[in-house]
Every structure is written in structure tokens, then in C-alpha cells.
């Protein structure tokens, strides 16, 4: 019974990380790639309103965009590298291919005051793997995650100083997991589990943007928590010894749910030199304490439910950035950020090696004409940490390097809506 419980715990706690990272990529897996301009400034964009990606950062900003139609099309190229050192093995490299999440945003201005928008993106998703026979194979061998989020949004300009915005968010995601089971037979050194599942959830995003005075802006936005339901997940077991076949049927289903945290964001921006130079600052509070326990219930009544405490904590994120217009068509950007990890010591496993993170970013924008402009940004952080996964007695030193290249194209066309003090065209 103890062996059976241990094996189930190992396997289905890994599902926990799959579900969790589908939507959240917290800490070390949180790659803020929702727009190249924002990425170039360390992610500090809540207090700005200068392209359609504000649908994600602060939907109130849509009402300040100038053109009837504003479209942003972008993609990120994420290059993760993770190496693992343990007392028994000098080094194991995680095999993580380049990830390419997309960013699609469209804003339509009905009037000077009222705007509608739609955002579609892959906020979270990755693929990583370790060698099948590596030391931590009973925790994870391969993990693949994909998500899509859809956000129809509306924004209204109350007056020249205050905008409000709100959006409904529908999210759908899938995962695929392979890992070994510690069951040895005459034919096989260990069994294997293949887990797949899909989930969906709904939530909302609201924001307010206040122009305190000319060229001085404060923004506040709130992204709600999500309850992600996983129904009829599939678990397949292969190479299982006959003696354990009743514990591990060839195929079974399971269900679970997890409440993902809300995020409160505060941003401020100050422009100088008639808007040619700006400084931005963001503070985000992620309410991870809502994520403290995970439970799995199996359709096969002979398989007991698994309950796992996670004990995540609320954490902060800080970003400082800015931009400078070198020439009429050329703008450069730079930023730094510090991201606190919600995972407490004793709960860090190789699926999610995580620690407090400091990183930096650079970016450039080029305006081809009044319709087209291009953005390019680069972000990097490099961490080395020694962490433990107490439940499995796994302690390792992780060296993690993440580099991100984000490219975006802006399309602005149609009637122009002037800002305060301008003449309508």
C-alpha cells in the first residue's frame, strides 16, 4: 500500500505542475511576452496606452488610441536552458525547444469615447523534456503545454482625465506528460505513465487609466482568478508488471480543478520632452495564496484520491523601464525587473525550478509610415539556485537561463481621434 500510494503521488503531483503551468508560468516560468514594446521595458506597461496590447495590460488604455483601427500582431521566441546538478549526477540538461507564443490584438474605436477590442494570445505554454532514464525520471520525463486565451474588451473615456475598461476572458489549454513509474520487472527496468488532458476556464480583466496632468499617467488593472476544471483526463500505463496491474490499469480517467490566482497591477508613466522620453514603473501583486491544495479523483474506485498541499504565497513583481525617441521614426527602450517566486522551499521540483529572479531587457521601434510600425525586443535572465523537493527527497542545483526575442507589427488606419488640445482631422 505504501508503494502504491508513493507511486500515485509521484505521478499525479506532476499533473499538478502541468495544470498549474498551463495558465500561470509563475516565477521562473513567467515570461511576460504580451507585446514587444512592454517586453523592451521590463514588462512595465500598465500606465501606458500607445498600442493595442493594452487590451492585456490595462484595457482602459484602448480609448486613448488615435486611429479608428489599431492592430498588433506579434510573436515571441523563447530560448530556455536548464541544467540540473545533484550529488549523484554531475549534470543533466533539460531539452527545451524554442517556444513561439503569439500576440494578436485589435481595437476598433466607435467614437472618441467608446472602443471595442479583442485579444488572442498564448499567455502560457512550453515544452520541455529530460532523458528518459535520467535521475529524476519518476518525477518527469517530458511535458508539453499549450494554451489559448480570448478576451473581448470594451473601454470608455469618461472625460479627458479618466478612462475605464473591462474584458471577459475565456481560456482553454491542453497538456501531455510522460514519466516513469518505479515498477521493475524481468522485462522492463520501470513502467511508464502517459497523461493527457484539456481544461478551460473563464475570468475577467478590468482597468482604469487616469491622466493626472499633461504627460503624467497612472493605471490600475485587475485580472481575476481562474478556476480551471479538468474533466475526463486520460492516464495510460505501459510496461507495468502483472503484480501491479490492478493498481495501474492500462487506461483510466481522472478529474481535478485548480484555482489560479488573481493579479492586481499598478503602473505609472511620466513623459518628458514633448513625449520623446518617458519613464515607466509597474508593481504587480499576485495572490498565489489561493493555491494551497490540489486534489485528484479517479474514475477507477480502486485508485484512491490524491491530495497534495502546495502552500503557495502571495508575491510581488517590480519593473522599471523607459523609452527615448532618437529620431522621428526611431525609438529605443530598456527595462529591468525583479520577480519573486511563490514556491516555498521544500516544494521545488525539476518541472518548475524557481527562485526570485532579476532580469533586463532592451527594445527598438521603427515607424515605417503612418500605417505601419515595427517593434523588436530582447529579454534575458540567468539564475543559479539550490532547491529541494522534500516529498520525494530530491535536492538539486539548477542553472537556468532564459532569453526572449519578441517581434511585433502595428497597423494603424482609419479616422484619427485627436487627444486633448489637438484638432480633429
C-alpha positions, 0 to 999 in steps of 0.5 A: 500500500505504501508503494502504491500510494508513493507511486500515485503521488509521484505521478499525479503531483506532476499533473499538478505542475502541468495544470498549474503551468498551463495558465500561470508560468509563475516565477521562473516560468513567467515570461511576460511576452504580451507585446514587444514594446512592454517586453523592451521595458521590463514588462512595465506597461500598465500606465501606458496606452500607445498600442493595442496590447493594452487590451492585456495590460490595462484595457482602459488604455484602448480609448486613448488610441488615435486611429479608428483601427489599431492592430498588433500582431506579434510573436515571441521566441523563447530560448530556455536552458536548464541544467540540473546538478545533484550529488549523484549526477554531475549534470543533466540538461533539460531539452527545451525547444524554442517556444513561439507564443503569439500576440494578436490584438485589435481595437476598433474605436466607435467614437472618441469615447467608446472602443471595442477590442479583442485579444488572442494570445498564448499567455502560457505554454512550453515544452520541455523534456529530460532523458528518459532514464535520467535521475529524476525520471519518476518525477518527469520525463517530458511535458508539453503545454499549450494554451489559448486565451480570448478576451473581448474588451470594451473601454470608455473615456469618461472625460479627458482625465479618466478612462475605464475598461473591462474584458471577459476572458475565456481560456482553454489549454491542453497538456501531455506528460510522460514519466516513469513509474518505479515498477521493475520487472524481468522485462522492463527496468520501470513502467511508464505513465502517459497523461493527457488532458484539456481544461478551460476556464473563464475570468475577467480583466478590468482597468482604469487609466487616469491622466493626472496632468499633461504627460503624467499617467497612472493605471490600475488593472485587475485580472481575476482568478481562474478556476480551471476544471479538468474533466475526463483526463486520460492516464495510460500505463505501459510496461507495468508488471502483472503484480501491479496491474490492478493498481495501474490499469492500462487506461483510466480517467481522472478529474481535478480543478485548480484555482489560479490566482488573481493579479492586481497591477499598478503602473505609472508613466511620466513623459518628458520632452514633448513625449520623446522620453518617458519613464515607466514603473509597474508593481504587480501583486499576485495572490498565489495564496489561493493555491494551497491544495490540489486534489485528484479523483479517479474514475477507477474506485480502486485508485484512491484520491490524491491530495497534495498541499502546495502552500503557495504565497502571495508575491510581488513583481517590480519593473522599471523601464523607459523609452527615448525617441532618437529620431522621428521614426526611431525609438529605443527602450530598456527595462529591468525587473525583479520577480519573486517566486511563490514556491516555498522551499521544500516544494521545488521540483525539476518541472518548475525550478524557481527562485526570485529572479532579476532580469533586463531587457532592451527594445527598438521601434521603427515607424515605417509610415503612418500605417505601419510600425515595427517593434523588436525586443530582447529579454534575458535572465540567468539564475543559479539556485539550490532547491529541494523537493522534500516529498520525494527527497530530491535536492538539486542545483539548477542553472537556468537561463532564459532569453526572449526575442519578441517581434511585433507589427502595428497597423494603424488606419482609419479616422484619427481621434485627436487627444486633448488640445489637438484638432480633429482631422 
